[in-house]
Amino acid sequence: MPDIRVREAAELLGVSDDTVRRWIDDGSLPAHLDGSGRKVIDGAALAAFARANAAAAPKDPLGIGSSARNRFAGLVTNVIVDEVMAQVEMQCGPFTVVSLMSSQ
């Protein structure tokens, strides 16, 4: 999983940068320093945190009116693939969305 910067994590979780920094400082959200010395959060840890602490949906990421499909913001929290099907789970604010699709 990729590392997520504090600002990006805040946008995905629908909170301020300061809130994410407080969660990091109090040990609720694990973080480490990247090669440039910036605090980053492992994507898997952020997904687990989003699942455990689901709150209100984040604001419209586009900032303009558009279809619901184009405003669907969230974090992929789990992907399971077998020989026939794939299952993708997302945490979208307080909602967990599961999508099933053919893996072929």
All heavy atoms as an XYZ file, in Angstrom:
761
protein
N       0.842     -1.187      0.000
C       0.000      0.000      0.000
C       0.887      1.249      0.000
O       1.930      1.261      0.627
C      -0.850      0.034      1.262
C      -2.067     -0.808      1.224
S      -3.483      0.243      0.973
C      -4.710     -0.996      0.854
N       0.435      2.277     -0.664
C       1.221      3.521     -0.696
C       1.108      4.282      0.618
O       0.192      4.063      1.411
C       0.567      4.316     -1.828
C      -0.844      3.823     -1.839
C      -0.767      2.354     -1.474
N       2.067      5.168      0.838
C       1.998      6.077      1.978
C       1.127      7.266      1.604
O       1.167      7.749      0.472
C       3.398      6.571      2.361
C       4.225      5.482      3.031
O       3.620      4.575      3.636
O       5.461      5.544      2.959
N       0.347      7.741      2.564
C      -0.572      8.853      2.359
C      -0.100     10.030      3.208
O       0.154      9.874      4.397
C      -2.010      8.465      2.789
C      -2.447      7.138      2.147
C      -2.984      9.597      2.503
C      -2.622      7.164      0.667
N       0.005     11.212      2.599
C       0.403     12.408      3.343
C      -0.741     12.864      4.246
O      -1.913     12.547      4.003
C       0.802     13.512      2.375
C       2.070     13.132      1.600
C       2.494     14.178      0.649
N       2.896     15.375      1.379
C       3.283     16.498      0.796
N       3.322     16.572     -0.507
N       3.621     17.532      1.509
N      -0.411     13.610      5.280
C      -1.391     14.061      6.264
C      -2.530     14.825      5.601
O      -3.707     14.586      5.877
C      -0.716     14.919      7.367
C      -1.739     15.580      8.255
C       0.233     14.057      8.193
N      -2.212     15.732      4.709
C      -3.233     16.523      4.019
C      -4.189     15.631      3.234
O      -5.404     15.801      3.253
C      -2.574     17.548      3.096
C      -3.553     18.364      2.260
C      -2.846     19.304      1.278
N      -1.734     18.714      0.571
C      -1.837     17.923     -0.512
N      -3.016     17.623     -0.987
N      -0.763     17.456     -1.112
N      -3.629     14.652      2.511
C      -4.461     13.738      1.727
C      -5.335     12.869      2.629
O      -6.505     12.619      2.325
C      -3.573     12.849      0.854
C      -2.812     13.619     -0.199
C      -1.694     12.801     -0.826
O      -1.132     11.915     -0.144
O      -1.379     13.058     -1.991
N      -4.773     12.408      3.747
C      -5.546     11.603      4.705
C      -6.704     12.419      5.260
O      -7.821     11.918      5.395
C      -4.645     11.111      5.833
N      -6.449     13.687      5.555
C      -7.503     14.561      6.077
C      -8.634     14.708      5.068
O      -9.815     14.632      5.426
C      -6.917     15.927      6.445
N      -8.292     14.898      3.804
C      -9.314     15.025      2.759
C     -10.131     13.744      2.637
O     -11.357     13.786      2.521
C      -8.657     15.354      1.418
C      -8.117     16.765      1.336
C      -7.357     17.031      0.039
O      -7.394     16.168     -0.872
O      -6.722     18.080     -0.058
N      -9.467     12.599      2.659
C     -10.161     11.320      2.533
C     -11.067     11.027      3.726
O     -12.122     10.416      3.570
C      -9.145     10.188      2.360
C      -8.408     10.178      1.023
C      -7.236      9.212      1.073
C      -9.356      9.820     -0.110
N     -10.658     11.467      4.910
C     -11.445     11.212      6.114
C     -12.473     12.301      6.391
O     -13.305     12.159      7.282
C     -10.511     11.061      7.320
C      -9.568      9.856      7.273
C      -8.572      9.919      8.422
C     -10.352      8.553      7.284
N     -12.403     13.412      5.652
C     -13.362     14.500      5.839
C     -13.127     15.305      7.094
O     -14.070     15.804      7.709
N     -11.853     15.445      7.495
C     -11.489     16.215      8.690
C     -10.359     17.175      8.324
O      -9.851     17.162      7.213
C     -11.055     15.285      9.851
C     -12.192     14.360     10.277
C      -9.823     14.473      9.481
N      -9.945     17.997      9.282
C      -8.851     18.940      9.039
C      -7.496     18.256      9.197
O      -7.377     17.205      9.827
C      -8.937     20.119     10.013
O      -8.593     19.690     11.317
N      -6.471     18.897      8.635
C      -5.096     18.404      8.796
C      -4.736     18.324     10.274
O      -4.076     17.384     10.713
C      -4.098     19.345      8.112
C      -4.282     19.434      6.608
O      -5.270     18.907      6.085
O      -3.422     20.055      5.961
N      -5.158     19.343     11.042
C      -4.848     19.374     12.478
C      -5.459     18.190     13.215
O      -4.848     17.642     14.134
C      -5.334     20.680     13.106
C      -4.507     21.875     12.667
O      -3.326     21.675     12.298
O      -5.033     22.995     12.686
N      -6.650     17.780     12.816
C      -7.283     16.620     13.452
C      -6.460     15.368     13.193
O      -6.206     14.575     14.110
C      -8.726     16.440     12.942
O      -9.487     17.591     13.293
C      -9.371     15.203     13.528
N      -6.000     15.186     11.967
C      -5.170     14.024     11.649
C      -3.876     14.080     12.454
O      -3.447     13.070     13.016
C      -4.887     13.936     10.132
C      -3.871     12.841      9.825
C      -6.180     13.689      9.365
N      -3.266     15.250     12.562
C      -2.028     15.384     13.348
C      -2.273     15.056     14.825
O      -1.441     14.424     15.467
C      -1.457     16.792     13.206
C      -0.817     17.033     11.866
C      -0.099     18.383     11.809
N       0.289     18.672     10.454
C      -0.444     19.353      9.584
N      -1.607     19.859      9.940
N      -0.020     19.565      8.360
N      -3.432     15.465     15.366
C      -3.755     15.130     16.759
C      -3.904     13.618     16.928
O      -3.430     13.046     17.903
C      -5.031     15.841     17.213
C      -4.800     17.287     17.633
C      -6.009     17.868     18.349
N      -7.171     18.019     17.488
C      -7.399     19.047     16.685
N      -6.539     20.055     16.645
N      -8.485     19.109     15.940
N      -4.556     12.962     15.973
C      -4.702     11.508     16.033
C      -3.335     10.822     15.982
O      -3.103      9.834     16.667
C      -5.576     10.998     14.896
C      -7.030     11.328     15.031
C      -7.711     11.578     16.187
C      -7.983     11.435     13.977
N      -9.034     11.840     15.915
C      -9.232     11.750     14.563
C      -7.915     11.288     12.603
C     -10.388     11.919     13.814
C      -9.063     11.457     11.863
C     -10.290     11.766     12.468
N      -2.432     11.362     15.182
C      -1.074     10.812     15.106
C      -0.359     11.033     16.436
O       0.245     10.108     16.994
C      -0.286     11.447     13.937
C      -0.866     10.980     12.599
C       1.196     11.103     14.039
C      -0.340     11.732     11.384
N      -0.440     12.255     16.965
C       0.251     12.584     18.218
C      -0.252     11.773     19.407
O       0.526     11.415     20.293
C       0.138     14.081     18.528
C       0.922     14.938     17.544
O       1.804     14.389     16.840
O       0.647     16.153     17.465
N      -1.564     11.476     19.443
C      -2.076     10.706     20.584
C      -2.016      9.195     20.352
O      -2.472      8.411     21.189
C      -3.478     11.154     20.997
C      -4.594     10.723     20.038
O      -4.359      9.870     19.167
O      -5.710     11.247     20.188
N      -1.437      8.765     19.213
C      -1.233      7.345     18.959
C      -2.424      6.625     18.351
O      -2.376      5.411     18.154
N      -3.494      7.346     18.041
C      -4.669      6.713     17.440
C      -4.421      6.289     15.995
O      -5.013      5.326     15.519
C      -5.859      7.672     17.455
O      -6.203      8.035     18.749
N      -3.581      7.031     15.299
C      -3.294      6.784     13.891
C      -1.774      6.680     13.719
O      -1.063      7.657     13.932
C      -3.864      7.922     13.036
C      -3.766      7.808     11.535
C      -4.481      6.560     11.026
C      -4.369      9.045     10.878
N      -1.263      5.484     13.362
C       0.192      5.342     13.226
C       0.727      6.078     12.008
O       0.089      6.096     10.955
C       0.380      3.828     13.089
C      -0.923      3.322     12.565
C      -1.989      4.250     13.089
N       1.886      6.696     12.164
C       2.532      7.423     11.068
C       4.039      7.244     11.187
O       4.556      6.850     12.234
C       2.162      8.898     11.118
N       4.729      7.525     10.109
C       6.183      7.480     10.094
C       6.688      8.580      9.162
O       5.895      9.238      8.492
C       6.686      6.101      9.663
C       6.251      5.708      8.285
N       5.010      5.150      8.028
C       6.872      5.796      7.082
C       4.900      4.905      6.726
N       6.008      5.301      6.133
N       7.993      8.787      9.140
C       8.579      9.804      8.271
C       9.002      9.173      6.957
O       9.577      8.081      6.936
C       9.794     10.447      8.948
C       9.521     11.189     10.257
C      10.822     11.742     10.828
C       8.509     12.303     10.061
N       8.713      9.874      5.853
C       9.149      9.376      4.544
C      10.588      9.821      4.294
O      11.226     10.413      5.167
C       8.196      9.824      3.433
C       8.213     11.324      3.175
O       9.029     12.049      3.779
O       7.396     11.785      2.346
N      11.099      9.540      3.116
C      12.476      9.888      2.778
C      12.770     11.375      2.818
O      13.918     11.784      2.983
N      11.731     12.215      2.713
C      11.894     13.667      2.759
C      11.664     14.230      4.148
O      11.676     15.443      4.329
C      10.916     14.332      1.783
O      11.157     13.888      0.474
N      11.392     13.353      5.118
C      11.173     13.802      6.492
C       9.748     14.252      6.787
O       9.495     14.841      7.834
N       8.796     13.975      5.867
C       7.392     14.340      6.095
C       6.671     13.183      6.768
O       6.956     12.015      6.494
C       6.695     14.650      4.774
C       7.248     15.846      4.049
C       6.543     16.020      2.728
N       6.810     14.851      1.898
C       7.001     14.883      0.598
N       6.935     16.015     -0.052
N       7.247     13.795     -0.082
N       5.710     13.532      7.641
C       4.885     12.503      8.260
C       3.946     11.923      7.212
O       3.274     12.665      6.496
C       4.049     13.072      9.407
C       4.812     13.242     10.676
C       3.882     13.624     11.818
C       4.686     13.887     13.064
N       3.863     14.327     14.177
N       3.908     10.591      7.120
C       3.012      9.900      6.206
C       2.361      8.739      6.941
O       2.858      8.266      7.956
C       3.753      9.391      4.942
C       4.212     10.539      4.070
C       4.919      8.496      5.308
N       1.235      8.292      6.405
C       0.465      7.212      7.001
C       0.404      6.078      5.992
O       0.100      6.301      4.810
C      -0.958      7.707      7.344
C      -0.872      8.907      8.281
C      -1.803      6.593      7.946
C      -1.961      9.910      8.098
N       0.674      4.875      6.443
C       0.564      3.707      5.573
C      -0.884      3.570      5.126
O      -1.814      3.707      5.922
C       1.007      2.460      6.336
C       0.816      1.209      5.509
O       1.505      1.066      4.481
O      -0.049      0.384      5.880
N      -1.104      3.306      3.836
C      -2.447      3.208      3.290
C      -3.303      2.166      3.986
O      -4.492      2.384      4.241
N      -2.722      1.016      4.326
C      -3.487     -0.033      5.010
C      -3.898      0.419      6.414
O      -5.017      0.151      6.862
C      -2.670     -1.320      5.089
N      -3.007      1.126      7.109
C      -3.341      1.631      8.442
C      -4.446      2.680      8.354
O      -5.348      2.715      9.206
C      -2.097      2.226      9.109
N      -4.401      3.524      7.325
C      -5.438      4.531      7.149
C      -6.782      3.874      6.842
O      -7.818      4.289      7.367
C      -5.055      5.524      6.051
C      -6.015      6.683      5.840
C      -6.123      7.537      7.098
C      -5.575      7.539      4.661
N      -6.765      2.837      6.012
C      -8.003      2.120      5.692
C      -8.603      1.490      6.945
O      -9.814      1.576      7.181
C      -7.738      1.060      4.634
N      -7.769      0.873      7.772
C      -8.253      0.260      9.012
C      -8.807      1.321      9.956
O      -9.854      1.131     10.592
C      -7.125     -0.518      9.687
N      -8.128      2.461     10.040
C      -8.589      3.556     10.892
C      -9.928      4.091     10.391
O     -10.837      4.353     11.184
C      -7.546      4.682     10.913
C      -7.911      5.829     11.809
C      -7.621      5.790     13.162
C      -8.546      6.948     11.302
C      -7.964      6.839     13.997
C      -8.893      8.011     12.121
C      -8.596      7.945     13.473
N     -10.075      4.246      9.084
C     -11.329      4.751      8.512
C     -12.476      3.807      8.826
O     -13.578      4.246      9.159
C     -11.180      4.934      6.999
N     -12.211      2.519      8.717
C     -13.233      1.524      9.034
C     -13.652      1.603     10.494
O     -14.829      1.565     10.810
C     -12.672      0.138      8.771
C     -13.448     -0.646      7.810
C     -12.940     -2.059      7.771
N     -12.863     -2.451      6.386
C     -12.148     -3.427      5.926
N     -11.413     -4.138      6.732
N     -12.166     -3.720      4.652
N     -12.679      1.687     11.379
C     -12.949      1.681     12.823
C     -13.574      2.987     13.308
O     -14.263      3.005     14.320
C     -11.654      1.410     13.591
N     -13.325      4.082     12.609
C     -13.770      5.399     13.065
C     -14.628      6.106     12.025
O     -14.524      7.322     11.853
C     -12.562      6.279     13.402
C     -11.732      5.702     14.507
O     -12.122      5.759     15.657
N     -10.601      5.107     14.169
N     -15.479      5.357     11.343
C     -16.318      5.943     10.294
C     -17.172      7.066     10.864
O     -17.801      6.929     11.896
C     -17.195      4.867      9.664
N     -17.154      8.191     10.159
C     -17.926      9.373     10.578
C     -18.716      9.873      9.377
O     -18.955      9.141      8.433
C     -16.976     10.442     11.101
N     -19.066     11.123      9.391
C     -19.829     11.721      8.294
C     -19.049     11.661      6.987
O     -17.824     11.661      6.980
C     -20.159     13.169      8.630
N     -19.758     11.600      5.887
C     -19.134     11.547      4.571
C     -18.329     12.822      4.312
O     -18.701     13.905      4.754
C     -20.201     11.384      3.494
N     -17.202     12.701      3.582
C     -16.412     13.887      3.272
C     -17.158     14.813      2.321
O     -18.081     14.401      1.628
C     -15.155     13.319      2.613
C     -15.534     11.973      2.125
C     -16.630     11.482      3.027
N     -16.728     16.083      2.279
C     -17.359     17.051      1.379
C     -17.159     16.643     -0.071
O     -16.314     15.814     -0.383
C     -16.787     18.441      1.633
C     -15.318     18.559      1.272
C     -14.802     19.955      1.511
C     -13.327     19.946      1.191
N     -12.860     20.991      0.415
N     -17.938     17.245     -0.936
C     -17.866     16.968     -2.370
C     -16.437     17.230     -2.848
O     -15.957     18.359     -2.792
C     -18.854     17.879     -3.101
C     -18.833     17.709     -4.610
O     -18.010     16.930     -5.130
O     -19.660     18.357     -5.265
N     -15.713     16.188     -3.313
C     -14.317     16.380     -3.694
C     -14.131     17.264     -4.921
O     -13.065     17.822     -5.117
C     -13.811     14.962     -3.956
C     -15.030     14.168     -4.255
C     -16.153     14.817     -3.488
N     -15.168     17.408     -5.741
C     -15.042     18.237     -6.944
C     -15.364     19.699     -6.675
O     -14.920     20.575     -7.394
C     -15.960     17.709     -8.050
C     -15.672     16.297     -8.548
C     -16.699     15.890     -9.584
C     -14.276     16.192     -9.089
N     -16.186     19.957     -5.664
C     -16.569     21.320     -5.353
C     -17.600     21.900     -6.301
O     -17.913     23.083     -6.226
N     -18.095     21.102     -7.241
C     -19.121     21.554     -8.178
C     -20.211     20.500     -8.245
O     -19.990     19.339     -7.925
C     -18.550     21.796     -9.595
C     -17.914     20.513    -10.147
C     -17.552     22.935     -9.599
C     -17.510     20.595    -11.595
N     -21.390     20.891     -8.664
C     -22.476     19.932     -8.801
C     -22.176     18.933     -9.907
O     -21.717     19.299    -10.989
N     -22.381     17.653     -9.625
C     -22.187     16.615    -10.630
C     -22.982     15.395    -10.190
O     -23.588     15.378     -9.135
C     -20.703     16.275    -10.786
O     -20.186     15.763     -9.591
N     -22.937     14.357    -10.999
C     -23.688     13.152    -10.663
C     -23.105     12.488     -9.424
O     -21.945     12.707     -9.071
C     -23.652     12.168    -11.836
O     -22.352     11.620    -11.953
N     -23.906     11.651     -8.776
C     -23.433     10.944     -7.580
C     -22.216     10.076     -7.906
O     -21.299      9.953     -7.104
C     -24.562     10.104     -6.995
N     -22.196      9.489     -9.062
C     -21.070      8.630     -9.450
C     -19.761      9.410     -9.443
O     -18.726      8.907     -9.027
C     -21.336      8.055    -10.839
C     -20.198      7.191    -11.344
C     -20.470      6.651    -12.726
N     -20.695      7.737    -13.656
C     -21.287      7.620    -14.818
N     -21.736      6.450    -15.208
N     -21.451      8.645    -15.612
N     -19.794     10.668     -9.870
C     -18.576     11.470     -9.938
C     -18.184     12.080     -8.592
O     -17.137     12.696     -8.488
C     -18.735     12.577    -10.980
C     -18.829     12.010    -12.368
O     -18.326     10.930    -12.650
N     -19.495     12.729    -13.251
N     -19.017     11.929     -7.565
C     -18.705     12.476     -6.252
C     -18.437     11.376     -5.235
O     -18.395     11.620     -4.061
C     -19.856     13.338     -5.743
C     -19.949     14.645     -6.476
C     -20.990     15.510     -5.860
N     -22.291     15.052     -6.335
C     -23.416     15.153     -5.659
N     -23.423     15.699     -4.481
N     -24.543     14.722     -6.158
N     -18.259     10.172     -5.674
C     -18.112      9.027     -4.797
C     -16.689      9.008     -4.233
O     -15.753      8.559     -4.875
C     -18.394      7.753     -5.590
C     -18.792      6.599     -4.757
C     -20.026      6.569     -4.152
C     -17.943      5.531     -4.581
C     -20.416      5.496     -3.387
C     -18.321      4.457     -3.824
C     -19.560      4.433     -3.223
N     -16.502      9.529     -3.019
C     -15.178      9.602     -2.409
C     -15.054      8.570     -1.311
O     -15.991      8.331     -0.564
C     -14.951     10.996     -1.826
N     -13.902      7.936     -1.222
C     -13.687      6.958     -0.174
C     -12.319      6.323     -0.284
O     -11.506      6.693     -1.127
N     -12.090      5.355      0.600
C     -10.833      4.624      0.627
C     -11.098      3.159      0.336
O     -12.003      2.566      0.931
C     -10.199      4.700      2.024
C      -9.591      6.015      2.446
C      -9.253      5.967      3.918
C      -8.337      6.261      1.644
N     -10.310      2.567     -0.522
C     -10.391      1.123     -0.718
C      -9.760      0.482      0.505
O      -8.620      0.765      0.854
C      -9.661      0.687     -2.011
C      -9.623     -0.824     -2.129
C     -10.316      1.310     -3.220
N     -10.543     -0.359      1.206
C     -10.065     -0.956      2.452
C      -9.720     -2.426      2.313
O      -9.016     -2.970      3.157
C     -11.115     -0.797      3.571
O     -12.335     -1.398      3.153
C     -11.337      0.674      3.893
N     -10.207     -3.091      1.261
C      -9.922     -4.507      1.114
C     -10.204     -4.935     -0.325
O     -11.171     -4.475     -0.927
C     -10.784     -5.328      2.082
C     -10.280     -6.744      2.254
O      -9.130     -7.042      1.969
N     -11.140     -7.620      2.731
N      -9.364     -5.803     -0.855
C      -9.569     -6.387     -2.177
C      -9.303     -7.882     -2.064
O      -8.259     -8.299     -1.570
C      -8.624     -5.777     -3.244
C      -8.816     -6.453     -4.587
C      -8.835     -4.276     -3.351
N     -10.276     -8.691     -2.509
C     -10.142    -10.148     -2.505
C     -10.390    -10.619     -3.932
O     -11.420    -10.304     -4.520
C     -11.163    -10.797     -1.550
C     -10.990    -10.269     -0.130
C     -11.029    -12.319     -1.586
C     -12.125    -10.659      0.800
N      -9.445    -11.376     -4.475
C      -9.570    -11.869     -5.842
C      -9.359    -13.379     -5.837
O      -8.408    -13.875     -5.228
C      -8.526    -11.204     -6.777
C      -8.651    -11.721     -8.190
C      -8.653     -9.700     -6.738
N     -10.242    -14.123     -6.505
C     -10.018    -15.549     -6.714
C     -10.062    -15.816     -8.208
O      -9.943    -14.891     -9.012
C     -11.007    -16.405     -5.912
C     -12.457    -16.265     -6.373
O     -12.698    -15.759     -7.482
O     -13.354    -16.677     -5.613
N     -10.253    -17.053     -8.603
C     -10.192    -17.397    -10.025
C     -11.381    -16.871    -10.825
O     -11.301    -16.703    -12.034
C     -10.108    -18.915    -10.181
C      -8.808    -19.482     -9.644
C      -8.745    -20.992     -9.757
O      -9.558    -21.580    -10.496
O      -7.870    -21.574     -9.101
N     -12.504    -16.598    -10.158
C     -13.719    -16.205    -10.861
C     -14.168    -14.786    -10.532
O     -14.556    -14.033    -11.407
C     -14.867    -17.196    -10.543
C     -16.158    -16.780    -11.219
C     -14.476    -18.605    -10.933
N     -14.120    -14.413     -9.269
C     -14.687    -13.140     -8.820
C     -13.650    -12.286     -8.094
O     -12.656    -12.798     -7.588
C     -15.867    -13.374     -7.862
C     -17.052    -14.086     -8.476
S     -17.866    -13.133     -9.765
C     -18.558    -11.805     -8.823
N     -13.943    -11.000     -8.041
C     -13.159    -10.055     -7.249
C     -14.133     -9.272     -6.378
O     -15.245     -8.950     -6.804
C     -12.375     -9.108     -8.145
N     -13.721     -8.996     -5.159
C     -14.531     -8.208     -4.227
C     -13.697     -7.021     -3.776
O     -12.574     -7.187     -3.316
C     -14.918     -9.062     -3.022
C     -15.646     -8.290     -1.947
C     -16.044     -9.183     -0.787
O     -16.508    -10.294     -0.978
N     -15.852     -8.691      0.422
N     -14.250     -5.812     -3.922
C     -13.574     -4.590     -3.506
C     -14.435     -3.922     -2.448
O     -15.631     -3.708     -2.656
C     -13.362     -3.625     -4.702
C     -12.712     -2.334     -4.242
C     -12.534     -4.299     -5.778
N     -13.827     -3.603     -1.297
C     -14.538     -2.916     -0.223
C     -13.987     -1.506     -0.093
O     -12.775     -1.298     -0.174
C     -14.363     -3.658      1.095
C     -14.981     -5.033      1.103
C     -14.774     -5.779      2.408
O     -14.459     -5.131      3.428
O     -14.928     -7.000      2.407
N     -14.894     -0.542      0.090
C     -14.506      0.859      0.278
C     -15.175      1.399      1.523
O     -16.300      1.027      1.844
C     -14.956      1.710     -0.914
C     -14.222      1.448     -2.190
S     -14.831      2.475     -3.548
C     -14.545      4.119     -2.941
N     -14.475      2.283      2.231
C     -15.072      3.022      3.341
C     -15.345      4.419      2.830
O     -14.435      5.141      2.450
C     -14.129      3.065      4.551
C     -14.772      3.619      5.784
C     -15.849      2.691      6.324
O     -15.678      1.486      6.378
N     -16.976      3.264      6.703
N     -16.614      4.787      2.762
C     -17.047      6.075      2.220
C     -17.793      6.806      3.324
O     -19.007      6.629      3.480
C     -17.940      5.869      1.005
S     -17.141      4.883     -0.276
N     -17.050      7.588      4.106
C     -17.655      8.221      5.273
C     -18.141      7.141      6.210
O     -17.405      6.214      6.522
N     -19.404      7.202      6.637
C     -19.908      6.194      7.571
C     -20.350      4.905      6.885
O     -20.789      3.971      7.544
C     -21.110      6.896      8.205
C     -21.600      7.799      7.136
C     -20.357      8.274      6.409
N     -20.206      4.830      5.561
C     -20.726      3.691      4.811
C     -19.609      2.790      4.303
O     -18.598      3.265      3.818
C     -21.557      4.174      3.618
C     -22.633      5.133      4.006
C     -22.489      6.490      3.775
C     -23.779      4.691      4.645
C     -23.469      7.388      4.145
C     -24.770      5.578      5.027
C     -24.617      6.924      4.780
N     -19.833      1.486      4.379
C     -18.952      0.517      3.749
C     -19.645      0.066      2.469
O     -20.789     -0.375      2.500
C     -18.708     -0.691      4.667
O     -18.094     -0.238      5.871
C     -17.810     -1.711      3.995
N     -18.958      0.200      1.338
C     -19.512     -0.178      0.045
C     -18.721     -1.381     -0.465
O     -17.493     -1.381     -0.449
C     -19.402      0.988     -0.953
C     -19.928      0.587     -2.320
C     -20.157      2.195     -0.420
N     -19.435     -2.421     -0.899
C     -18.811     -3.635     -1.420
C     -19.224     -3.810     -2.869
O     -20.405     -3.722     -3.206
C     -19.235     -4.867     -0.590
C     -18.590     -6.132     -1.162
C     -18.853     -4.685      0.878
N     -18.256     -4.054     -3.723
C     -18.518     -4.282     -5.138
C     -17.987     -5.657     -5.526
O     -16.858     -6.000     -5.194
C     -17.828     -3.206     -5.973
O     -18.000     -3.473     -7.352
N     -18.818     -6.425     -6.208
C     -18.414     -7.735     -6.718
C     -18.352     -7.664     -8.233
O     -19.230     -7.090     -8.876
C     -19.416     -8.808     -6.290
C     -19.594     -8.987     -4.793
C     -20.736     -9.953     -4.512
C     -18.305     -9.474     -4.166
N     -17.311     -8.247     -8.816
C     -17.172     -8.222    -10.265
C     -16.404     -9.454    -10.740
O     -15.705    -10.076     -9.945
C     -16.446     -6.952    -10.700
C     -15.043     -6.827    -10.150
S     -14.427     -5.173    -10.099
C     -15.175     -4.578     -8.618
N     -16.552     -9.748    -11.988
C     -15.812    -10.850    -12.584
C     -14.332    -10.489    -12.615
O     -13.967     -9.354    -12.949
C     -16.329    -11.110    -13.995
O     -15.478    -12.003    -14.672
N     -13.492    -11.429    -12.270
C     -12.052    -11.141    -12.293
C     -11.421    -11.504    -13.630
O     -10.237    -11.380    -13.806
C     -11.345    -11.905    -11.159
O     -11.478    -13.296    -11.348
N     -12.219    -11.950    -14.572
C     -11.700    -12.368    -15.868
C     -11.897    -11.332    -16.928
O     -12.717    -10.593    -17.051
C     -12.352    -13.660    -16.276
C     -12.217    -14.673    -15.183
C     -11.500    -15.919    -15.572
O     -11.348    -16.190    -16.736
N     -11.047    -16.667    -14.615
